[in-house]
């Protein structure tokens, strides 16, 4: 028996096949889009620290990943026998197929999205929280755009699987490509020719959408984006000539700009910070030094609310920012005055710029979220700050196009955009090459000369002794010494002397 090529080619002019292909396309797109929405909600719920959200999500994913789609299709289509009220919807094969596929596929896509969410570095969430952006804003503006980009290759693959799985919907008599083919070969017994046509129709659908989704993937990949926008020379000169506004107000009150009282923190029942007190006056620069593991970073993260207090209180200008309220032997309840969050700027050791945004958009994200001004006003402030830190010509670049020193200068400008009353620096130069350290320290020194209130965790001893009003030496989670640089040099403290013995202070 010869293969009937003429019959095979004739099937590509058959309108029934093309209408069936359109049904496959509609069902695939609708299933994929709805499954992505449900799947992302499931992924967020599964990642929640609250059992009331995570447990049902985990149970859903476990159940519907275990059930074969064919069984689910038959069950959903016959649901009206059990619940007659569902007949108005589920008696339609397309609606029944769509619902069954979304129920099944959302369980798989939830795991893809969970992988995407887990791949976004924790520092991205912390940077957004440090800018005063709340949970929903963090997800919408920072996490979801990055997670979707990470998950997109796997989501593309899942779309292709969905296209092929639509062939199972023929079991509930939905006229899709496979069902059309089955009807034809039962009439003429040309099984190979008919199924070859069915395969080609599926291949064409998959090829087109694979191409479109790859184009979307490339469009969202900022590593492939080249800098296209440039500031005109006239506008750049206008920015350079404009007076830079004062971003750190000098408090008129005699109260400390920041007051930390009896701060305590333990991890896994191991104390890393024990009853630490710290007071910072307006306009004062305080450097925190000490050996690795002494609690410096933990302290500065507590000051910004990035770690939860186990005990103590933090006040800004005499007003409570963070306080742990304890009742008897319970763990206590952390009280946070969220409106004070934007008064503390934070610069991280690892920069934590948002990689999916340009330098300019990194600066504009939080002020626009907080509605601190019009887009034009905020853009001019951003340009001025970028000029201040020597990054004006890089405004339209993405973080991956910058050196470490450049990224850290942008991070400083981003923090200053919020007009904070106090700036915190967590070892801002430790992730930089030695030749890049100077450019970041120069910016921080400039801020110190302007009277910006700062707390700096650093291993750069010459910098600390040069710009600080006070130096706090920490060890084993406690403050060993808190003095001016001159007093620290002459004070006889064996532990401090041993720490500084190999340091040549200018």
ZIPE-V823466 format. One record per residue. RES is the residue in three letters. SS is DSSP state (helix for helix, strand for strand, loop for the rest). OMEGA is omega in radians with two decimals (* if undefined). NEAR is the number of other ideal C-beta (glycine too) atoms within 12 Angstrom. Layout:
# ZIPE-V823466
{{RES	SS	OMEGA	NEAR} {RES	SS	OMEGA	NEAR}}
This chain:
# ZIPE-V823466
{{UNK	loop	-3.09	8} {UNK	loop	3.06	10} {UNK	loop	-3.04	15} {UNK	loop	-3.11	20} {UNK	helix	-3.12	15} {UNK	helix	3.11	13} {UNK	helix	3.13	24} {UNK	helix	-3.10	29} {UNK	helix	3.14	15} {UNK	helix	-3.11	17} {UNK	helix	-3.13	32} {UNK	helix	3.02	22} {UNK	helix	-3.11	13} {UNK	loop	-3.07	23} {UNK	helix	-3.12	12} {UNK	helix	3.10	23} {UNK	helix	-3.11	32} {UNK	helix	3.07	22} {UNK	helix	3.09	19} {UNK	helix	3.09	35} {UNK	helix	3.10	37} {UNK	helix	3.06	22} {UNK	helix	3.10	32} {UNK	helix	-3.13	41} {UNK	helix	3.14	28} {UNK	helix	-3.12	26} {UNK	helix	-3.13	43} {UNK	helix	-3.12	39} {UNK	helix	-3.13	26} {UNK	helix	3.13	25} {UNK	helix	-3.09	40} {UNK	helix	-3.11	35} {UNK	helix	-3.12	24} {UNK	helix	3.11	26} {UNK	helix	3.08	39} {UNK	helix	3.13	34} {UNK	helix	3.14	22} {UNK	helix	-3.12	30} {UNK	helix	-3.14	42} {UNK	helix	3.08	33} {UNK	helix	3.10	27} {UNK	helix	3.14	38} {UNK	helix	3.09	41} {UNK	helix	-3.14	30} {UNK	helix	-3.14	28} {UNK	helix	-3.13	31} {UNK	helix	-3.10	28} {UNK	loop	3.08	21} {UNK	loop	3.14	13} {UNK	loop	-3.09	13} {UNK	helix	-3.11	13} {UNK	helix	3.07	11} {UNK	helix	-3.01	19} {UNK	helix	-3.07	21} {UNK	helix	3.08	16} {UNK	helix	3.13	18} {UNK	helix	3.11	31} {UNK	helix	3.12	24} {UNK	helix	3.12	19} {UNK	helix	-3.10	28} {UNK	helix	3.12	33} {UNK	helix	-3.06	18} {UNK	helix	-2.99	18} {UNK	helix	2.92	32} {UNK	helix	-3.12	24} {UNK	helix	-3.09	15} {UNK	loop	3.03	22} {UNK	loop	-3.13	16} {UNK	helix	-3.13	33} {UNK	helix	3.11	21} {UNK	helix	-3.11	20} {UNK	helix	3.11	32} {UNK	helix	-3.13	36} {UNK	helix	-3.12	24} {UNK	helix	-3.12	26} {UNK	helix	-3.09	35} {UNK	helix	-3.13	34} {UNK	loop	3.12	22} {UNK	helix	3.13	25} {UNK	helix	3.08	19} {UNK	helix	3.14	15} {UNK	helix	3.13	13} {UNK	loop	-3.05	14} {UNK	helix	-3.10	13} {UNK	helix	-3.13	12} {UNK	helix	-3.07	20} {UNK	helix	-3.12	17} {UNK	helix	-3.13	13} {UNK	helix	-2.96	20} {UNK	helix	3.05	28} {UNK	loop	3.06	20} {UNK	loop	-3.08	20} {UNK	helix	-3.13	29} {UNK	helix	-3.14	29} {UNK	helix	3.13	29} {UNK	helix	3.11	32} {UNK	helix	3.13	43} {UNK	helix	-3.12	37} {UNK	helix	-3.14	32} {UNK	helix	-3.13	40} {UNK	helix	3.11	48} {UNK	helix	3.12	36} {UNK	helix	-3.10	33} {UNK	helix	-3.02	39} {UNK	helix	-3.14	43} {UNK	helix	3.10	39} {UNK	helix	3.11	33} {UNK	helix	-3.10	39} {UNK	helix	3.08	42} {UNK	helix	3.13	41} {UNK	helix	3.07	31} {UNK	helix	3.13	36} {UNK	helix	3.11	43} {UNK	helix	3.06	31} {UNK	helix	3.09	26} {UNK	helix	3.14	30} {UNK	helix	-3.14	36} {UNK	helix	-3.12	22} {UNK	helix	3.08	23} {UNK	loop	-3.08	33} {UNK	loop	3.13	23} {UNK	helix	-3.13	20} {UNK	helix	3.11	28} {UNK	helix	3.09	37} {UNK	helix	-3.12	30} {UNK	helix	3.12	29} {UNK	helix	3.12	42} {UNK	helix	3.10	40} {UNK	helix	3.14	32} {UNK	helix	3.10	37} {UNK	loop	3.08	45} {UNK	loop	3.14	36} {UNK	loop	-3.09	30} {UNK	loop	-2.95	22} {UNK	helix	-3.08	18} {UNK	helix	3.10	14} {UNK	helix	3.11	22} {UNK	helix	-3.13	31} {UNK	helix	-3.05	28} {UNK	helix	-2.99	20} {UNK	helix	-3.00	29} {UNK	helix	-2.97	39} {UNK	helix	-3.05	38} {UNK	helix	3.13	29} {UNK	helix	3.13	27} {UNK	helix	-3.11	34} {UNK	helix	3.14	35} {UNK	helix	3.12	34} {UNK	helix	3.13	29} {UNK	helix	-3.05	28} {UNK	helix	-2.98	35} {UNK	helix	3.10	30} {UNK	helix	3.12	24} {UNK	helix	3.10	28} {UNK	helix	3.06	38} {UNK	helix	3.12	30} {UNK	helix	3.14	23} {UNK	helix	3.08	36} {UNK	helix	3.11	40} {UNK	helix	3.09	27} {UNK	helix	3.13	29} {UNK	helix	3.12	43} {UNK	helix	-3.12	39} {UNK	helix	-3.14	29} {UNK	helix	3.10	36} {UNK	helix	3.12	46} {UNK	helix	-3.14	35} {UNK	helix	-3.09	32} {UNK	helix	3.07	42} {UNK	helix	-3.13	29} {UNK	helix	3.09	28} {UNK	helix	2.99	34} {UNK	loop	3.00	21} {UNK	loop	-3.08	31} {UNK	loop	3.04	27} {UNK	loop	-2.94	42} {UNK	helix	-3.09	43} {UNK	helix	-3.13	33} {UNK	helix	3.07	31} {UNK	helix	3.12	34} {UNK	helix	3.14	35} {UNK	helix	3.14	23} {UNK	helix	-3.11	21} {UNK	helix	-3.05	28} {UNK	helix	3.01	24} {UNK	helix	3.13	13} {UNK	helix	-3.05	13} {UNK	helix	3.10	18} {UNK	loop	3.06	14} {UNK	loop	-3.00	25} {UNK	helix	-3.06	21} {UNK	helix	-3.12	20} {UNK	helix	-3.11	27} {UNK	helix	-3.11	34} {UNK	helix	3.04	24} {UNK	helix	3.09	24} {UNK	helix	3.09	36} {UNK	helix	-3.13	37} {UNK	helix	-3.12	21} {UNK	helix	3.09	22} {UNK	helix	3.11	37} {UNK	helix	3.14	34} {UNK	helix	3.13	19} {UNK	helix	3.13	22} {UNK	helix	-3.12	35} {UNK	helix	-3.10	30} {UNK	helix	-3.12	16} {UNK	helix	-3.08	22} {UNK	helix	3.04	30} {UNK	helix	3.10	25} {UNK	helix	-3.11	16} {UNK	helix	-3.13	19} {UNK	helix	3.06	28} {UNK	helix	3.07	22} {UNK	helix	3.09	16} {UNK	helix	3.13	19} {UNK	helix	3.12	25} {UNK	helix	3.13	18} {UNK	helix	-3.11	14} {UNK	helix	-3.11	25} {UNK	loop	-3.07	22} {UNK	helix	3.12	27} {UNK	helix	3.12	16} {UNK	helix	-3.13	14} {UNK	loop	3.07	21} {UNK	loop	3.12	13} {UNK	loop	-3.11	19} {UNK	loop	-3.10	9} {UNK	loop	3.10	18} {UNK	loop	3.05	16} {UNK	loop	3.08	26} {UNK	loop	3.14	14} {UNK	helix	-3.12	12} {UNK	helix	-3.14	11} {UNK	helix	3.10	21} {UNK	helix	3.11	20} {UNK	helix	3.10	14} {UNK	helix	3.11	17} {UNK	helix	-3.10	28} {UNK	helix	-3.11	20} {UNK	helix	-3.09	13} {UNK	loop	3.11	18} {UNK	loop	-3.14	13} {UNK	loop	-3.13	25} {UNK	loop	-3.14	20} {UNK	loop	-3.02	17} {UNK	loop	-3.14	33} {UNK	loop	-3.13	30} {UNK	loop	3.09	20} {UNK	loop	-3.09	19} {UNK	loop	3.12	24} {UNK	loop	-3.12	11} {UNK	loop	3.08	17} {UNK	loop	3.11	10} {UNK	loop	3.09	18} {UNK	loop	3.04	28} {UNK	loop	3.10	42} {UNK	strand	3.14	43} {UNK	strand	3.09	30} {UNK	strand	-3.05	41} {UNK	strand	3.04	25} {UNK	strand	3.13	24} {UNK	strand	-3.14	40} {UNK	strand	3.11	30} {UNK	strand	3.08	34} {UNK	strand	3.05	22} {UNK	strand	-3.12	17} {UNK	loop	3.11	7} {UNK	loop	3.05	8} {UNK	strand	-3.09	15} {UNK	strand	3.08	20} {UNK	strand	3.10	28} {UNK	strand	-3.05	39} {UNK	strand	3.01	25} {UNK	strand	-3.11	22} {UNK	strand	3.03	40} {UNK	strand	3.13	24} {UNK	strand	3.13	37} {UNK	strand	-3.12	26} {UNK	strand	3.12	39} {UNK	loop	3.10	25} {UNK	loop	3.13	28} {UNK	loop	-3.09	26} {UNK	loop	3.06	32} {UNK	strand	-3.11	40} {UNK	strand	3.06	44} {UNK	strand	3.11	42} {UNK	strand	-3.11	43} {UNK	strand	3.12	41} {UNK	strand	-3.13	37} {UNK	loop	3.09	20} {UNK	loop	-3.14	17} {UNK	loop	-3.09	16} {UNK	loop	3.11	30} {UNK	loop	-3.09	38} {UNK	helix	-3.11	43} {UNK	helix	3.09	36} {UNK	helix	3.14	36} {UNK	helix	-3.07	41} {UNK	helix	3.07	46} {UNK	helix	3.04	36} {UNK	helix	-3.12	43} {UNK	helix	-3.12	50} {UNK	loop	3.13	43} {UNK	loop	3.11	33} {UNK	loop	2.98	32} {UNK	loop	-3.11	29} {UNK	loop	3.11	27} {UNK	loop	2.92	38} {UNK	loop	3.07	28} {UNK	strand	3.06	27} {UNK	strand	-3.10	34} {UNK	strand	3.08	32} {UNK	strand	-3.14	48} {UNK	strand	3.04	30} {UNK	strand	-3.12	37} {UNK	loop	3.09	28} {UNK	loop	-3.13	20} {UNK	strand	-3.06	22} {UNK	strand	3.07	25} {UNK	strand	3.11	35} {UNK	strand	3.13	38} {UNK	strand	3.09	29} {UNK	strand	3.10	28} {UNK	strand	-3.12	18} {UNK	loop	3.09	19} {UNK	loop	-3.14	9} {UNK	loop	-3.05	7} {UNK	loop	-3.12	6} {UNK	loop	-3.09	9} {UNK	loop	3.13	15} {UNK	loop	-3.13	20} {UNK	strand	-3.12	14} {UNK	strand	3.09	24} {UNK	strand	-3.09	20} {UNK	strand	3.02	25} {UNK	loop	-2.98	22} {UNK	helix	-3.08	20} {UNK	helix	3.11	15} {UNK	helix	-3.05	29} {UNK	helix	-3.10	31} {UNK	helix	3.12	33} {UNK	helix	3.13	37} {UNK	strand	3.07	44} {UNK	strand	-3.09	40} {UNK	strand	3.05	45} {UNK	strand	-2.99	49} {UNK	loop	3.08	40} {UNK	loop	-3.08	31} {UNK	loop	3.08	27} {UNK	loop	3.12	41} {UNK	loop	2.97	35} {UNK	loop	3.13	44} {UNK	loop	-2.96	39} {UNK	loop	-3.10	35} {UNK	loop	-3.12	28} {UNK	loop	3.04	32} {UNK	strand	3.09	32} {UNK	helix	-3.14	41} {UNK	helix	-3.12	39} {UNK	helix	3.03	34} {UNK	helix	-3.14	43} {UNK	helix	-3.04	43} {UNK	helix	-2.99	36} {UNK	helix	-3.06	34} {UNK	helix	3.12	40} {UNK	helix	3.11	35} {UNK	helix	3.08	28} {UNK	helix	-3.13	25} {UNK	loop	3.12	24} {UNK	loop	-3.11	15} {UNK	loop	3.14	23} {UNK	loop	3.08	21} {UNK	loop	-3.14	13} {UNK	helix	-3.13	16} {UNK	helix	3.14	12} {UNK	helix	-3.11	18} {UNK	helix	3.12	28} {UNK	helix	3.11	25} {UNK	helix	3.09	28} {UNK	helix	3.14	34} {UNK	helix	3.09	43} {UNK	helix	-3.14	36} {UNK	helix	3.13	32} {UNK	helix	3.08	40} {UNK	helix	3.06	41} {UNK	helix	-3.13	30} {UNK	helix	-3.12	32} {UNK	loop	3.07	39} {UNK	loop	-3.09	24} {UNK	loop	-3.06	40} {UNK	helix	-3.07	35} {UNK	helix	-3.13	26} {UNK	helix	-3.00	33} {UNK	loop	-3.05	38} {UNK	loop	3.08	27} {UNK	loop	3.03	33} {UNK	strand	-3.09	30} {UNK	helix	-3.10	36} {UNK	helix	3.14	23} {UNK	helix	-3.08	24} {UNK	loop	3.02	32} {UNK	loop	3.14	23} {UNK	helix	3.13	27} {UNK	helix	3.12	30} {UNK	helix	3.12	33} {UNK	helix	-3.12	39} {UNK	helix	3.08	42} {UNK	helix	3.06	44} {UNK	helix	3.12	47} {UNK	helix	3.09	47} {UNK	helix	3.13	47} {UNK	helix	3.12	44} {UNK	helix	3.11	44} {UNK	helix	-3.12	47} {UNK	helix	3.13	41} {UNK	loop	-3.12	42} {UNK	loop	-3.14	41} {UNK	loop	-3.07	28} {UNK	loop	3.08	37} {UNK	loop	3.12	37} {UNK	strand	-3.14	50} {UNK	strand	3.07	45} {UNK	strand	3.12	48} {UNK	strand	3.13	49} {UNK	strand	-3.12	41} {UNK	loop	-3.00	34} {UNK	loop	-3.10	46} {UNK	loop	-3.01	40} {UNK	loop	-3.13	28} {UNK	loop	-3.04	25} {UNK	loop	2.97	28} {UNK	loop	-3.12	16} {UNK	helix	-3.10	15} {UNK	helix	3.13	13} {UNK	helix	-3.08	24} {UNK	helix	-3.03	27} {UNK	helix	-3.06	20} {UNK	helix	3.10	29} {UNK	helix	3.14	42} {UNK	helix	3.11	34} {UNK	helix	3.10	26} {UNK	helix	-3.12	40} {UNK	helix	3.09	41} {UNK	helix	3.10	26} {UNK	helix	3.10	24} {UNK	helix	3.12	37} {UNK	helix	3.13	29} {UNK	helix	3.14	15} {UNK	loop	3.11	23} {UNK	loop	3.09	25} {UNK	loop	3.09	40} {UNK	loop	-3.03	38} {UNK	strand	2.93	50} {UNK	strand	-3.02	50} {UNK	strand	2.96	50} {UNK	strand	-3.02	43} {UNK	loop	2.97	38} {UNK	loop	3.11	31} {UNK	loop	-2.99	33} {UNK	helix	-3.14	30} {UNK	helix	3.08	23} {UNK	helix	-3.11	34} {UNK	helix	-3.11	42} {UNK	helix	-3.11	29} {UNK	helix	-2.98	24} {UNK	helix	-2.99	33} {UNK	loop	2.92	36} {UNK	loop	3.09	30} {UNK	strand	3.06	31} {UNK	strand	3.11	42} {UNK	strand	3.10	40} {UNK	strand	-3.11	38} {UNK	strand	3.03	36} {UNK	strand	3.12	28} {UNK	loop	3.03	22} {UNK	loop	-3.13	29} {UNK	strand	3.10	29} {UNK	strand	3.14	33} {UNK	strand	-3.06	29} {UNK	strand	3.13	29} {UNK	strand	-3.02	30} {UNK	strand	2.98	25} {UNK	loop	-3.14	21} {UNK	helix	-3.12	31} {UNK	helix	3.14	15} {UNK	helix	-3.12	19} {UNK	helix	3.13	31} {UNK	helix	-3.05	21} {UNK	helix	-3.11	14} {UNK	loop	-3.13	20} {UNK	loop	3.09	13} {UNK	loop	-3.04	21} {UNK	helix	-3.08	14} {UNK	helix	3.11	23} {UNK	helix	3.12	30} {UNK	helix	3.14	18} {UNK	helix	-3.13	16} {UNK	helix	-3.04	25} {UNK	helix	-2.99	28} {UNK	loop	-3.12	13} {UNK	loop	-3.12	9} {UNK	loop	3.11	20} {UNK	loop	-3.12	9} {UNK	loop	-3.12	19} {UNK	loop	*	13}}
